[in-house]
Amino acid sequence: MLIGLLSDTHTTFDTPLRTFFEGVDQVWHAGDFGSMETADAIAAYKPLTGVYGNCDDHKVRMVYPYMQCFEIEQVKVLMLHIGGHPGYYDYKAHALITAHKPDLFICGHSHILKVINDKKHHLLHINPGAAGNYGIHSLRTAVRFQISAGKISDLEVWELKR
């Protein structure tokens, strides 16, 4: 299963992102779609799993939950928008990580790409950074990776100057 992961699109789902996600089986969005139209455009392109972000309006929040916890290819995934990172998790994220014990923890919000092996919680943490044009970041980023038989592999990073 090839997964495309992005966050903080803030209304941007353009040709460069579509090209990077061309071969993926699913797209996961870690919040701040920016509009329901953006979420709909992604969902029309590939099967979409997502969570709402702090900048998303009530329309997005009615369709996408605060958090997603699911299993795919024997990997337990926990995804929410505001999460922090290993050693500096947001208190709500820490409580969810402790309760659900995921193998993969995904969040967005910071606009900073991070992929960290959290040895304390025995999980891989991924923040795909910001794929949109709004915010403090100078590079737009997204990732894609393989999930198969309980393993996460072949992670690739997409970068584009704003």
Number of C-alpha atoms within 10 A of each C-alpha: 14 19 18 27 27 32 32 33 28 21 19 20 18 14 9 12 20 15 9 17 23 12 13 18 14 19 20 21 29 30 33 28 31 22 18 19 15 19 25 13 15 22 16 10 14 18 12 18 18 27 25 29 28 15 15 19 15 12 12 24 16 11 12 20 16 17 21 16 14 13 13 12 13 13 17 17 19 22 31 25 25 24 24 20 21 17 9 10 14 14 12 13 22 18 12 19 20 11 9 14 16 23 21 21 25 29 28 28 22 21 23 16 23 16 16 14 14 16 9 8 16 12 19 18 24 20 30 30 28 30 30 26 18 17 13 10 18 14 19 25 26 27 23 24 17 17 18 14 10 13 11 17 12 10 14 13 14 17 19 12 9 11
